[in-house]
Amino acid sequence: MLNDLTKNILVWVVIAVVLMTVFNSFSTRSTASQPMSYSQFLSDVKGGSVDSVIIEGKTITGKTSSGASFETYSPETDNRAMVGDLLSNNVKIDAMPPERPSLLMTIFIQWFPFLLLIGIWVFFMRQMQGGGGRGAMSFGKSKAKLLGEDQVKVTFNDVAGADEAKQDVVELVDFLRDPGKFQRLGGRVPRGVLMVGPPGTGKTLLAKAVAGEAKVPFFTISGSDFVEMFVGVGA
């Protein structure tokens, strides 16, 4: 399984690829045209070597008589003189309004910084939640471990020296195996069993044996982690 750092790197790589794809999809300008100086363009027009042009704002693209594509930029604020030269030299003229960014691109540019900040904030929040569940943002989260019924192999035969305690929880095992039998007789669900004793007396082992005998899942959590959920880190 991939660790959290690798997952985060993959997520950001995917985001970068998507962003580059979006920017490339909006880049519609052709790169096949050869750049040409404006003075050379005027000279070619007067020399009759320009076949057609497309005027888009101050950007001029076109084709020469030999079929080569070119692109130039007009420094003039008024293109009347240039248009007159084009018409007098029988150059085909097409005009287009200046290219404007699409509505989707405009929205994307306006919202991208905000979305980037949200992404960075989410990234750091995920990092704070990492570190084995000991981050500052993990307060209030349960650290209990679940063992499935097929994973619990402990039974009463594995518990020695606690005969009275085992007798007290036998009824609990019967209820977990068949709760309907007790409910039909008016029995209520046990709220829990509190096992008290010094460390090492087999409290956890007996609880696991109850789950093993009843063939039910078993949740385990240390006392410090349990208190930490309600009091705070370091309690």
VEXKOLNU-282183 format. One record per residue: residue in one letter; x, y, z of N, C-alpha, C, O in turn. Coordinates in steps of 0.2 Angstrom, whole numbers, padded with zeros to 4 digits, always signed. Example, Ala and Ser with C-alpha at 12.3 -4.5 7.8 and 13.67 -1.06 7.14 Angstrom:
a+0066-0028+0039+0062-0022+0039+0066-0016+0039+0071-0017+0042/s+0064-0011+0035+0068-0005+0036+0064+0000+0039+0067+0006+0040/
This chain:
m+0004-0006+0000+0000+0000+0000+0004+0006+0000+0010+0006+0003/l+0002+0012-0003+0006+0018-0004+0005+0022+0003+0000+0022+0006/n+0011+0025+0005+0010+0029+0011+0007+0035+0009+0006+0037+0004/d+0006+0039+0015+0002+0046+0014+0006+0051+0009+0003+0054+0005/l+0013+0051+0010+0017+0055+0006+0017+0054-0001+0016+0058-0005/t+0017+0047-0003+0017+0045-0010+0010+0047-0013+0009+0049-0018/k+0004+0046-0009-0002+0048-0011-0003+0055-0012-0006+0057-0017/n+0000+0059-0008-0001+0067-0009+0003+0069-0015+0001+0073-0018/i+0009+0066-0016+0013+0068-0022+0009+0066-0028+0009+0070-0033/l+0006+0060-0028+0002+0058-0034-0004+0063-0035-0005+0064-0041/v-0007+0065-0030-0013+0069-0031-0011+0076-0034-0014+0078-0038/w-0005+0079-0031-0003+0085-0034+0000+0084-0041-0001+0089-0045/v+0003+0079-0043+0005+0077-0050-0001+0077-0055-0001+0080-0060/v-0006+0074-0052-0013+0074-0056-0016+0081-0057-0018+0082-0063/i-0016+0085-0052-0018+0091-0052-0014+0096-0057-0017+0099-0061/a-0007+0095-0057-0003+0099-0061-0004+0097-0069-0005+0101-0073/v-0005+0090-0070-0007+0088-0077-0013+0091-0079-0014+0093-0085/v-0018+0091-0075-0025+0093-0077-0025+0101-0078-0027+0103-0083/l-0021+0104-0074-0020+0112-0076-0017+0113-0082-0019+0117-0086/m-0011+0109-0083-0008+0110-0090-0012+0109-0096-0012+0112-0101/t-0016+0103-0095-0021+0101-0100-0026+0107-0102-0028+0108-0107/v-0028+0110-0096-0033+0115-0097-0030+0121-0100-0033+0124-0105/f-0024+0123-0098-0021+0129-0102-0019+0128-0109-0020+0132-0113/n-0017+0122-0110-0016+0120-0117-0022+0120-0122-0022+0121-0128/s-0028+0118-0119-0034+0117-0123-0036+0124-0124-0040+0125-0129/f-0035+0129-0120-0037+0136-0122-0032+0140-0126-0033+0146-0128/s-0026+0137-0127-0021+0140-0132-0022+0138-0139-0020+0133-0141/t-0026+0142-0142-0028+0141-0149-0024+0144-0155-0025+0142-0161/r-0019+0148-0153-0015+0151-0158-0010+0146-0161-0007+0142-0158/s-0010+0146-0167-0006+0142-0171+0002+0144-0171+0003+0150-0171/t+0006+0139-0170+0013+0140-0169+0017+0138-0176+0023+0138-0176/a+0013+0137-0181+0016+0135-0188+0018+0141-0192+0022+0140-0196/s+0015+0147-0190+0017+0153-0194+0024+0155-0192+0026+0155-0186/q+0028+0158-0197+0034+0160-0196+0034+0168-0194+0030+0172-0198/p+0037+0170-0189+0037+0177-0187+0040+0182-0193+0045+0179-0196/m+0037+0187-0194+0040+0192-0199+0040+0199-0196+0035+0201-0193/s+0045+0203-0198+0045+0210-0196+0040+0214-0200+0038+0212-0205/y+0037+0219-0197+0032+0223-0200+0035+0227-0206+0031+0227-0211/s+0041+0229-0206+0044+0232-0212+0045+0227-0217+0044+0229-0223/q+0047+0221-0216+0047+0216-0221+0041+0214-0224+0040+0213-0230/f+0035+0214-0220+0029+0213-0222+0026+0218-0227+0024+0217-0232/l+0028+0225-0225+0026+0230-0230+0030+0229-0237+0027+0231-0242/s+0036+0228-0236+0040+0227-0242+0037+0221-0246+0037+0222-0253/d+0035+0216-0243+0033+0210-0247+0026+0212-0250+0025+0210-0256/v+0022+0216-0247+0016+0218-0250+0017+0222-0256+0013+0221-0261/k+0021+0227-0255+0022+0231-0261+0026+0227-0267+0025+0229-0273/g+0029+0222-0265+0033+0218-0270+0028+0213-0273+0030+0209-0278/g+0022+0212-0271+0017+0207-0273+0018+0200-0271+0015+0196-0275/s+0022+0199-0266+0023+0192-0264+0018+0190-0258+0019+0184-0256/v+0013+0194-0256+0009+0192-0251+0002+0190-0255-0001+0194-0258/d-0001+0185-0253-0007+0182-0256-0013+0184-0252-0018+0186-0255/s-0013+0183-0246-0019+0184-0242-0017+0186-0235-0011+0184-0232/v-0021+0190-0231-0019+0191-0224-0026+0191-0220-0031+0191-0223/i-0025+0189-0213-0030+0190-0209-0028+0195-0203-0023+0194-0200/i-0032+0200-0203-0031+0205-0198-0035+0204-0191-0041+0204-0192/e-0032+0203-0186-0035+0201-0180-0033+0206-0174-0028+0205-0171/g-0036+0212-0174-0033+0217-0169-0027+0220-0172-0027+0222-0178/k-0022+0220-0169-0015+0222-0171-0011+0216-0174-0005+0217-0176/t-0013+0210-0173-0010+0204-0176-0012+0202-0183-0018+0202-0185/i-0007+0201-0187-0008+0200-0194-0005+0193-0196+0001+0192-0195/t-0009+0189-0198-0007+0183-0201-0009+0182-0208-0013+0185-0210/g-0005+0178-0212-0006+0177-0219-0002+0172-0222+0002+0169-0219/k-0003+0172-0229+0001+0168-0233+0004+0171-0239+0001+0176-0242/t+0010+0169-0241+0014+0172-0246+0012+0169-0253+0008+0164-0253/s+0014+0171-0258+0012+0168-0265+0015+0161-0265+0012+0157-0269/s+0020+0160-0262+0023+0153-0262+0019+0148-0257+0021+0142-0257/g+0015+0151-0253+0011+0146-0249+0013+0146-0241+0011+0143-0237/a+0019+0150-0240+0022+0150-0233+0017+0154-0229+0015+0160-0231/s+0016+0152-0222+0013+0156-0218+0017+0161-0214+0023+0159-0212/f+0015+0166-0212+0019+0171-0208+0014+0175-0203+0008+0174-0203/e+0017+0178-0198+0014+0182-0193+0018+0188-0191+0024+0188-0191/t+0014+0193-0191+0018+0200-0189+0013+0204-0185+0007+0202-0184/y+0016+0209-0182+0012+0214-0177+0012+0221-0180+0017+0223-0181/s+0006+0224-0180+0006+0231-0183+0007+0236-0177+0003+0236-0172/p+0012+0240-0178+0013+0245-0173+0008+0251-0174+0008+0256-0169/e+0005+0252-0179+0001+0257-0181-0006+0257-0177-0009+0252-0176/t-0008+0263-0175-0015+0264-0172-0020+0264-0177-0026+0262-0175/d-0019+0266-0183-0024+0266-0188-0021+0262-0194-0016+0264-0197/n-0024+0257-0196-0022+0253-0202-0024+0255-0209-0024+0251-0213/r-0027+0261-0209-0030+0263-0216-0024+0263-0221-0026+0261-0227/a-0018+0265-0220-0013+0266-0225-0011+0259-0227-0010+0257-0233/m-0011+0254-0222-0009+0247-0223-0014+0244-0227-0013+0240-0232/v-0020+0245-0226-0026+0242-0229-0026+0244-0236-0027+0241-0241/g-0024+0251-0237-0024+0254-0244-0019+0250-0248-0020+0249-0254/d-0013+0249-0245-0007+0246-0249-0010+0238-0250-0008+0236-0256/l-0013+0235-0246-0015+0228-0247-0020+0228-0253-0020+0224-0257/l-0025+0233-0253-0030+0233-0259-0027+0235-0265-0028+0232-0270/s-0022+0239-0265-0019+0241-0271-0014+0236-0274-0013+0236-0280/n-0012+0231-0270-0008+0225-0273-0012+0219-0273-0009+0213-0273/n-0019+0219-0273-0023+0214-0274-0022+0208-0269-0022+0202-0271/v-0021+0210-0263-0021+0205-0257-0028+0204-0254-0031+0209-0253/k-0029+0198-0253-0036+0196-0250-0035+0197-0243-0031+0195-0240/i-0041+0201-0241-0041+0203-0234-0047+0200-0230-0052+0200-0232/d-0045+0197-0224-0050+0195-0220-0049+0198-0213-0043+0199-0211/a-0054+0200-0210-0053+0204-0203-0057+0200-0198-0063+0197-0199/m-0055+0200-0192-0058+0196-0186-0057+0201-0180-0052+0204-0179/p-0062+0201-0176-0061+0205-0169-0055+0202-0165-0054+0196-0166/p-0052+0206-0161-0047+0203-0156-0050+0197-0152-0055+0197-0150/e-0045+0192-0152-0047+0186-0148-0048+0188-0140-0044+0191-0137/r-0054+0186-0138-0055+0187-0131-0055+0180-0127-0058+0175-0130/p-0053+0180-0121-0054+0174-0117-0061+0172-0116-0065+0176-0115/s-0062+0165-0116-0069+0163-0116-0071+0164-0108-0067+0165-0104/l-0078+0163-0108-0081+0164-0101-0078+0159-0096-0076+0161-0090/l-0077+0153-0098-0074+0148-0094-0067+0149-0092-0065+0148-0086/m-0063+0152-0097-0056+0154-0095-0056+0159-0090-0052+0160-0086/t-0060+0164-0091-0061+0170-0087-0062+0168-0080-0059+0170-0075/i-0067+0164-0079-0069+0161-0072-0064+0157-0069-0062+0158-0063/f-0060+0153-0073-0055+0149-0071-0049+0154-0068-0046+0152-0063/i-0047+0159-0072-0042+0163-0070-0044+0167-0063-0039+0168-0059/q-0050+0169-0063-0052+0173-0057-0052+0169-0051-0051+0171-0045/w-0054+0162-0052-0055+0158-0046-0049+0153-0044-0049+0150-0039/f-0044+0153-0049-0038+0149-0048-0034+0150-0042-0033+0146-0038/p-0033+0157-0040-0029+0158-0034-0033+0156-0028-0030+0153-0023/f-0039+0157-0028-0044+0155-0022-0043+0147-0021-0043+0145-0016/l-0044+0144-0027-0044+0136-0027-0037+0134-0025-0037+0129-0021/l-0032+0137-0027-0025+0135-0025-0024+0136-0017-0021+0131-0014/l-0027+0141-0014-0026+0142-0007-0030+0137-0004-0028+0134+0002/i-0036+0135-0006-0040+0130-0003-0036+0123-0003-0036+0119+0001/g-0033+0122-0009-0029+0116-0010-0023+0115-0005-0022+0110-0002/i-0020+0121-0004-0014+0121+0000-0016+0120+0007-0013+0116+0011/w-0022+0123+0009-0025+0122+0016-0027+0115+0017-0025+0112+0022/v-0030+0112+0012-0032+0105+0013-0026+0100+0014-0025+0096+0018/f-0020+0102+0010-0014+0098+0010-0011+0098+0017-0009+0093+0020/f-0011+0104+0020-0008+0105+0026-0012+0102+0032-0009+0099+0037/m-0019+0102+0031-0023+0099+0036-0022+0091+0036-0022+0088+0041/r-0021+0089+0030-0020+0081+0029-0013+0080+0032-0012+0074+0035/q-0008+0084+0031-0002+0083+0034-0002+0083+0042+0001+0079+0045/m-0006+0088+0045-0007+0088+0052-0011+0082+0055-0010+0080+0061/q-0015+0079+0051-0019+0073+0053-0014+0067+0052-0016+0062+0055/g-0009+0067+0049-0005+0061+0048+0000+0060+0054-0002+0062+0060/g+0005+0057+0053+0010+0055+0058+0007+0050+0063+0008+0051+0069/g+0004+0045+0060+0002+0039+0065-0004+0041+0069-0006+0038+0074/g-0008+0046+0066-0014+0048+0070-0013+0052+0076-0017+0053+0080/r-0007+0055+0077-0005+0059+0082-0005+0066+0081-0002+0070+0085/g-0007+0068+0075-0007+0075+0074-0012+0079+0078-0016+0076+0081/a-0011+0086+0077-0016+0090+0081-0023+0090+0079-0027+0091+0083/m-0024+0088+0073-0031+0088+0070-0034+0081+0072-0040+0080+0070/s-0031+0077+0075-0034+0070+0076-0037+0070+0083-0040+0065+0085/f-0038+0076+0086-0041+0076+0093-0049+0074+0092-0052+0076+0087/g-0051+0069+0096-0058+0067+0096-0059+0061+0091-0065+0059+0091/k-0054+0059+0088-0055+0053+0084-0053+0047+0087-0048+0046+0091/s-0057+0042+0086-0056+0035+0089-0050+0032+0086-0049+0031+0080/k-0046+0029+0091-0040+0025+0088-0041+0018+0090-0036+0014+0090/a-0047+0016+0091-0049+0009+0092-0047+0004+0086-0048+0006+0080/k-0045-0002+0087-0043-0007+0082-0048-0012+0082-0050-0014+0087/l-0050-0014+0076-0056-0019+0075-0053-0025+0073-0049-0026+0068/l-0054-0031+0077-0053-0037+0075-0059-0041+0073-0064-0041+0077/g-0059-0044+0067-0065-0048+0065-0066-0054+0069-0061-0056+0072/e-0072-0057+0068-0073-0063+0072-0069-0069+0070-0068-0073+0074/d-0066-0069+0064-0062-0074+0062-0055-0073+0064-0050-0077+0063/q-0053-0067+0067-0047-0065+0069-0046-0066+0077-0040-0067+0079/v-0051-0067+0080-0051-0068+0087-0051-0075+0089-0056-0079+0088/k-0045-0078+0091-0044-0085+0092-0044-0087+0099-0044-0093+0101/v-0045-0082+0104-0045-0083+0111-0051-0085+0113-0057-0083+0111/t-0051-0090+0118-0057-0093+0121-0056-0093+0128-0051-0092+0131/f-0061-0096+0132-0061-0096+0139-0055-0101+0141-0053-0101+0147/n-0054-0106+0137-0049-0111+0138-0042-0108+0139-0037-0111+0142/d-0041-0102+0136-0035-0098+0136-0034-0094+0142-0029-0091+0144/v-0039-0093+0146-0039-0089+0152-0039-0094+0158-0043-0098+0159/a-0034-0093+0162-0033-0097+0168-0033-0093+0174-0031-0087+0174/g-0035-0096+0179-0035-0092+0186-0041-0087+0187-0040-0083+0191/a-0046-0087+0183-0051-0082+0183-0058-0086+0182-0062-0083+0179/d-0059-0091+0186-0065-0095+0186-0071-0091+0187-0076-0092+0184/e-0071-0087+0193-0077-0083+0195-0079-0078+0190-0085-0077+0188/a-0074-0075+0187-0075-0070+0182-0078-0073+0175-0082-0070+0172/k-0075-0079+0174-0078-0082+0168-0085-0084+0169-0089-0084+0164/q-0087-0086+0175-0094-0088+0176-0099-0082+0176-0104-0083+0173/d-0096-0076+0177-0100-0070+0177-0101-0068+0170-0107-0065+0169/v-0097-0069+0165-0098-0067+0159-0101-0072+0154-0102-0071+0148/v-0102-0078+0156-0105-0084+0152-0112-0081+0150-0113-0083+0144/e-0116-0078+0154-0122-0076+0152-0122-0071+0146-0126-0071+0142/l-0117-0067+0147-0115-0062+0142-0114-0065+0135-0116-0062+0130/v-0110-0070+0135-0108-0074+0129-0115-0077+0126-0116-0076+0120/d-0119-0080+0130-0125-0082+0128-0130-0077+0124-0133-0078+0119/f-0130-0071+0127-0134-0066+0124-0131-0064+0118-0135-0062+0113/l-0124-0063+0117-0121-0061+0111-0122-0066+0105-0123-0064+0099/r-0123-0072+0107-0124-0078+0102-0131-0078+0100-0132-0078+0094/d-0136-0077+0104-0143-0077+0102-0147-0072+0106-0150-0074+0111/p-0146-0065+0105-0150-0060+0108-0157-0061+0108-0161-0059+0113/g-0160-0064+0103-0167-0064+0102-0170-0069+0107-0176-0067+0109/k-0166-0074+0110-0169-0078+0115-0171-0074+0121-0176-0075+0125/f-0166-0070+0123-0167-0066+0129-0172-0060+0128-0176-0059+0133/q-0172-0057+0122-0177-0052+0121-0184-0055+0121-0189-0051+0123/r-0185-0061+0119-0192-0064+0119-0195-0065+0126-0201-0065+0128/l-0190-0065+0131-0192-0066+0138-0192-0060+0142-0193-0059+0148/g-0191-0054+0138-0191-0047+0141-0184-0045+0143-0184-0040+0147/g-0179-0049+0142-0172-0047+0144-0170-0040+0140-0172-0039+0134/r-0166-0036+0143-0163-0030+0140-0156-0031+0138-0152-0035+0141/v-0154-0027+0133-0147-0027+0131-0142-0025+0136-0143-0020+0139/p-0137-0029+0138-0132-0027+0143-0129-0020+0141-0127-0020+0135/r-0128-0016+0146-0125-0009+0144-0117-0010+0144-0114-0006+0141/g-0115-0015+0147-0107-0016+0147-0105-0020+0153-0109-0021+0158/v-0099-0022+0153-0096-0025+0159-0090-0021+0161-0085-0020+0157/l-0089-0019+0167-0083-0016+0170-0079-0021+0173-0081-0023+0178/m-0073-0022+0171-0068-0026+0174-0063-0022+0177-0059-0018+0174/v-0062-0023+0184-0057-0019+0188-0052-0024+0190-0054-0029+0193/g-0046-0022+0190-0040-0025+0193-0034-0023+0191-0033-0018+0187/p-0029-0025+0195-0022-0022+0193-0020-0024+0186-0023-0029+0183/p-0015-0021+0183-0012-0023+0177-0009-0030+0177-0006-0032+0182/g-0011-0034+0172-0008-0041+0171-0013-0046+0174-0010-0052+0174/t-0019-0044+0176-0023-0049+0179-0028-0053+0174-0031-0057+0176/g-0027-0051+0168-0031-0054+0162-0037-0051+0160-0042-0054+0157/k-0038-0044+0162-0044-0041+0160-0045-0041+0152-0051-0043+0150/t-0040-0039+0149-0041-0038+0141-0041-0045+0138-0045-0046+0134/l-0038-0050+0141-0038-0057+0139-0045-0060+0139-0048-0063+0135/l-0048-0059+0145-0055-0061+0146-0060-0058+0142-0064-0061+0139/a-0059-0051+0140-0064-0048+0136-0063-0051+0129-0068-0051+0125/k-0057-0052+0127-0056-0055+0120-0059-0062+0120-0061-0064+0115/a-0058-0066+0125-0061-0072+0126-0069-0072+0125-0072-0077+0122/v-0072-0067+0128-0079-0066+0127-0081-0066+0120-0086-0069+0117/a-0077-0061+0116-0078-0060+0109-0077-0067+0105-0080-0068+0100/g-0072-0070+0107-0070-0077+0104-0075-0082+0105-0077-0086+0100/e-0078-0083+0111-0083-0088+0112-0089-0086+0109-0093-0090+0106/a-0091-0079+0108-0097-0077+0105-0097-0076+0098-0102-0075+0094/k-0091-0077+0095-0090-0076+0088-0092-0069+0085-0096-0069+0080/v-0090-0064+0089-0092-0057+0087-0085-0053+0086-0080-0055+0089/p-0085-0047+0082-0079-0043+0082-0077-0041+0088-0081-0040+0093/f-0071-0039+0089-0068-0036+0095-0064-0030+0094-0060-0029+0090/f-0066-0024+0098-0063-0018+0097-0058-0017+0103-0060-0019+0109/t-0052-0015+0102-0047-0014+0107-0044-0007+0107-0043-0004+0101/i-0043-0004+0112-0040+0003+0113-0037+0004+0119-0040+0001+0125/s-0031+0007+0120-0028+0008+0126-0031+0013+0130-0035+0017+0127/g-0030+0013+0137-0033+0018+0141-0031+0025+0140-0035+0029+0140/s-0025+0026+0138-0023+0033+0137-0026+0036+0130-0028+0042+0130/d-0027+0031+0125-0030+0034+0119-0037+0035+0120-0040+0040+0117/f-0040+0031+0124-0048+0032+0126-0049+0039+0129-0053+0043+0128/v-0044+0040+0134-0045+0047+0138-0043+0053+0134-0046+0058+0134/e-0038+0052+0129-0036+0057+0124-0042+0059+0120-0042+0065+0118/m-0046+0055+0118-0052+0057+0114-0056+0062+0117-0059+0067+0114/f-0057+0062+0124-0061+0067+0127-0058+0072+0131-0061+0078+0132/v-0052+0071+0133-0048+0076+0137-0043+0080+0133-0043+0086+0133/g-0040+0077+0128-0035+0080+0124-0028+0076+0123-0027+0072+0127/v-0024+0079+0119-0018+0075+0117-0013+0076+0123-0013+0082+0126/g-0010+0071+0126-0005+0071+0131-0009+0070+0138-0005+0070+0143/a-0015+0068+0138-0019+0067+0144-0017+0060+0147-0019+0058+0152/
